[in-house]
Amino acid sequence: MKLRWSSLFWVYIGCILAIHGFIFWQSRQLIREGFPDFSIYYSAGWVARHGLSDHFYDDTTRFEVQQQFAGRVKQFRDPLPFTHPAFEAWYFAPFSNFSFLSAYILWDVANLFLLAIGIWLMRPYLEYFAKFSILKGVLVSLAFFPIFFCLLQGQDAILIFFVYACAYVFLRHQRYVAAGIVLALGLFKFHLIAPFVLLALFWRERKLWYGFVPASLALGVVSLAMVGTQGIFNYPRFVLALETEMSGSEKIPAGMPSLRGLLYLMSPSGWNTRPLLLMLCLSLLAFTAWKTCQALAENEFDFAFSLALLASALVGYHVVSYDLSMLLIPLALISDQLLRRTDHSFSRKSLMVVVGILFFSPLQLLLSLRYKDFALMALVVLFLFFGIASQIASDRTTGETS
């Protein structure tokens, strides 16, 4: 029976990979023409490498660069927005030495390499999955829709997965300064890093800040040197103006698997949801701080780390489908614990169903590419979040009883 379930699992993974491969193949012409999101980072890397960083948030300069390799894309009638801090451009500057297609391929290869290293780093802490080879781990990861979509778009979300994988290992070994430095390197998506670091305040691990704060300041200095004082002050207004514009005509929040996306879908048209969203996010963070401290007191670091990561995704203000790539870590940690347990409780079965839904790529493909309502996936993430929280409560009760 065990062999049968194992065979069915790999058949399923093979089918999902075949679907993903087919979509890649069907997208090959669009990739050649410069349609993927990677064009945003390629342009930013080109601007940084040619010493034009003082025009970094200037639409005209970036549009001229963009037209050199994506001029045939009819949808790109305006410059593509680079909404991340300027220092990230240097991550892509080496790739801008190549043609767009070559750079796109090299970037995806680099992402696969980071994915493999991240899995290798996590492997010693996954008792059940330790028997999996790195290759098998990568194949399972590629069946996870956010990872696949990140590679298809040439996005930077796998970098965040790698940052959190390194942070997990450092925190497990109580190397808090190193963990802080690594987390700072992920501040190009500060909305996914800041909530986690804020939660770490409640863990009383002050040494994390000894690494995080100096590294953050160093990256701030790099950005300042690139865009100047005016660029630094213009950046928040640029991002907020773009968020307001996208929330209106393009209905971008409907694609966000977060509290913001859910609230956008559920609220009547014209409602000002920002005060309610702020209250919900603060409440979730407060609850997470309480539960993670409880988990750490019970030596359940994996539960604490997973909850903090899930909360960071849920409260992030601009979270899209590929940003859930970082959830591969809590999914691996929780799945490993569930597969090692022999009980048949309702909570265990429920969590396994939730993990299965998150790995059911056809549903996510429909929500993302057809219906444009990927925000509904936030419900699944919430179920996983509260499922893990309930496990902390049940483990604590069991310990007190015994």
SVG drawing of the C-alpha trace seen along z (x, -y; Angstrom):
<svg xmlns="http://www.w3.org/2000/svg" viewBox="-21 -66 49 68">
<polyline fill="none" stroke="black" stroke-width="0.4" points="0.0,0.0 2.9,-2.4 4.5,-1.7 1.2,-2.3 0.7,-5.7 4.3,-6.7 3.8,-5.7 0.6,-7.7 2.3,-10.7 5.1,-10.7 2.5,-10.2 0.7,-13.2 3.9,-15.3 4.7,-14.2 1.3,-15.3 1.7,-18.7 5.2,-19.1 3.8,-18.2 1.2,-20.9 3.8,-23.5 6.1,-22.4 3.3,-22.7 2.6,-26.3 6.3,-27.2 6.3,-25.8 3.2,-27.7 4.7,-30.9 8.0,-30.6 7.2,-33.3 6.1,-35.8 9.3,-35.1 11.4,-35.8 9.5,-39.1 10.2,-40.2 6.8,-39.8 7.7,-38.2 8.1,-40.4 11.9,-39.8 11.9,-42.7 11.4,-45.0 14.5,-43.7 16.5,-43.5 15.8,-47.2 16.7,-48.1 20.0,-46.2 20.8,-47.8 20.2,-51.3 22.3,-50.6 25.2,-49.1 25.4,-52.1 25.5,-54.6 22.1,-56.1 20.8,-55.4 19.9,-59.0 17.2,-58.4 16.1,-55.2 12.5,-56.2 12.3,-58.3 9.8,-56.6 11.3,-58.0 14.8,-56.5 13.4,-53.1 11.0,-53.1 13.8,-53.8 15.7,-50.8 12.6,-48.6 11.9,-49.4 15.3,-48.0 14.2,-44.4 10.4,-44.5 9.3,-46.8 7.2,-44.1 5.0,-43.6 1.8,-45.4 0.8,-45.5 3.9,-47.5 2.8,-50.9 4.0,-52.5 7.1,-52.0 7.0,-49.0 7.1,-50.0 10.1,-49.1 8.7,-49.4 11.5,-47.9 14.3,-49.7 17.1,-50.7 19.8,-48.4 18.1,-45.4 19.0,-46.5 22.6,-45.3 21.3,-41.8 20.4,-41.9 23.1,-44.1 25.4,-41.2 22.5,-39.6 22.0,-42.8 25.3,-42.1 23.5,-39.5 20.6,-39.6 17.2,-39.5 16.4,-35.9 19.9,-34.7 19.6,-36.8 16.1,-35.3 17.4,-31.7 20.5,-32.5 18.3,-34.0 16.0,-31.0 19.0,-28.7 20.3,-30.8 16.9,-30.5 16.9,-26.7 20.4,-26.7 19.2,-28.8 16.1,-26.5 18.4,-23.5 20.7,-25.1 17.7,-26.1 16.3,-22.5 19.8,-21.2 20.0,-23.6 16.5,-22.6 17.0,-18.8 18.8,-18.0 15.7,-19.4 13.2,-17.3 13.3,-13.8 10.7,-12.3 12.0,-14.1 15.7,-13.4 15.4,-10.3 14.5,-12.4 17.4,-13.3 17.9,-17.0 16.7,-16.3 13.4,-14.9 13.1,-17.9 13.5,-20.3 11.0,-18.4 8.4,-18.5 9.1,-22.3 8.6,-22.8 5.1,-21.3 4.3,-24.1 2.5,-26.8 4.1,-29.9 7.6,-28.5 6.6,-27.6 5.0,-31.0 8.0,-32.7 10.2,-31.0 7.8,-31.6 7.7,-35.3 11.4,-35.6 10.5,-37.1 12.6,-37.5 10.4,-35.5 12.7,-32.5 15.3,-34.8 13.0,-35.4 12.5,-31.7 16.3,-31.4 16.7,-34.2 14.2,-32.6 15.8,-29.2 19.1,-30.6 17.4,-32.6 15.7,-29.3 19.1,-27.5 20.8,-30.4 18.0,-30.8 18.0,-27.1 21.7,-27.3 21.2,-30.6 23.4,-32.6 21.1,-35.6 23.5,-38.2 23.9,-36.2 20.1,-35.7 19.6,-39.4 22.1,-40.2 20.4,-37.6 16.9,-38.9 18.1,-42.5 19.3,-41.2 15.6,-40.4 14.4,-43.9 13.9,-44.4 10.5,-42.9 10.3,-44.7 6.6,-44.1 7.4,-40.3 10.4,-40.8 9.4,-43.5 6.4,-41.6 8.7,-38.6 11.4,-40.9 8.7,-42.7 7.5,-39.4 11.0,-38.4 11.0,-41.4 8.7,-39.4 11.1,-36.4 13.6,-38.6 16.4,-37.7 18.0,-41.2 21.1,-39.9 19.1,-39.5 18.8,-43.3 22.6,-43.6 22.8,-42.1 19.6,-43.4 19.9,-47.1 23.5,-47.7 22.9,-45.6 19.6,-47.5 21.4,-50.8 24.2,-49.7 21.6,-48.8 20.0,-52.2 23.3,-53.9 23.7,-52.0 20.2,-53.0 21.0,-56.6 24.2,-56.6 22.3,-55.3 19.3,-57.6 20.2,-60.5 18.3,-62.3 15.5,-63.3 15.1,-59.8 14.9,-58.4 12.1,-60.9 10.3,-60.4 10.3,-56.6 7.4,-56.3 5.2,-58.7 6.0,-56.8 5.0,-53.4 1.9,-54.7 0.7,-56.5 1.2,-53.3 -0.7,-51.2 -3.6,-53.6 -3.7,-53.5 -3.6,-49.7 -6.2,-49.3 -8.6,-51.3 -8.6,-50.5 -6.7,-47.3 -8.2,-45.7 -4.8,-44.3 -5.7,-43.4 -8.1,-40.7 -4.9,-38.7 -3.3,-39.1 -3.5,-36.0 -3.5,-38.2 -5.9,-39.9 -5.8,-42.9 -6.9,-40.8 -9.6,-39.0 -11.0,-42.3 -11.0,-43.7 -13.1,-40.8 -15.5,-40.8 -16.1,-44.6 -18.8,-46.4 -17.6,-48.8 -16.6,-52.2 -15.8,-51.1 -12.7,-52.5 -11.2,-49.2 -7.9,-50.6 -8.9,-51.2 -10.4,-47.7 -7.4,-46.2 -5.0,-47.8 -7.1,-46.5 -7.1,-43.0 -3.4,-43.0 -2.5,-44.3 -4.8,-41.7 -3.3,-38.9 0.3,-40.0 -0.7,-40.3 -2.2,-36.8 0.9,-35.4 3.2,-37.0 1.3,-35.3 1.2,-31.9 4.9,-32.0 6.1,-32.8 3.9,-30.0 5.5,-27.6 9.0,-28.7 8.3,-28.1 7.4,-24.6 10.5,-24.2 8.4,-24.1 10.6,-26.3 9.2,-24.9 5.7,-25.9 6.8,-29.4 8.8,-29.9 6.0,-28.6 3.4,-30.8 5.6,-33.9 6.2,-33.2 2.5,-32.7 1.5,-35.8 4.1,-37.8 2.5,-36.7 -1.1,-37.4 -0.4,-40.9 1.9,-41.9 0.4,-44.9 1.4,-43.8 1.6,-40.0 1.0,-38.2 0.9,-34.6 4.7,-34.0 5.4,-35.6 3.9,-32.5 7.1,-30.7 8.4,-31.3 5.6,-29.2 7.4,-26.2 9.3,-26.3 6.3,-26.0 4.7,-23.5 7.8,-21.3 8.1,-21.7 4.5,-20.9 4.2,-18.1 7.3,-16.5 5.7,-16.5 2.3,-15.3 3.8,-12.4 5.8,-11.3 2.7,-11.2 0.6,-8.0 -2.6,-9.5 -5.7,-9.9 -7.1,-13.0 -9.4,-15.4 -6.9,-18.3 -4.1,-16.2 -6.3,-15.2 -7.5,-18.7 -4.0,-20.1 -3.0,-17.4 -6.0,-18.4 -4.9,-22.1 -1.4,-21.2 -2.8,-19.2 -4.9,-22.1 -1.8,-24.4 -0.1,-21.8 -3.1,-21.5 -1.8,-23.6 -4.8,-23.4 -7.0,-25.3 -4.3,-28.0 -3.9,-28.2 -7.6,-28.9 -7.7,-31.5 -4.6,-33.3 -4.7,-33.2 -8.4,-32.8 -10.6,-34.3 -8.0,-36.8 -9.2,-36.0 -6.1,-34.5 -6.9,-36.4 -9.2,-33.4 -6.1,-31.4 -5.7,-33.6 -8.5,-31.5 -6.4,-28.3 -3.4,-30.1 -5.6,-31.2 -6.8,-27.6 -3.2,-26.5 -2.3,-29.3 -5.0,-28.5 -4.4,-24.8 -0.8,-25.2 -2.0,-27.5 -4.4,-24.8 -1.6,-22.3 0.4,-24.5 -2.6,-24.6 -3.2,-20.9 0.4,-20.0 0.5,-22.4 -2.6,-20.8 -1.2,-17.3 2.0,-18.3 0.1,-19.7 -2.0,-16.6 0.9,-14.2"/>
</svg>
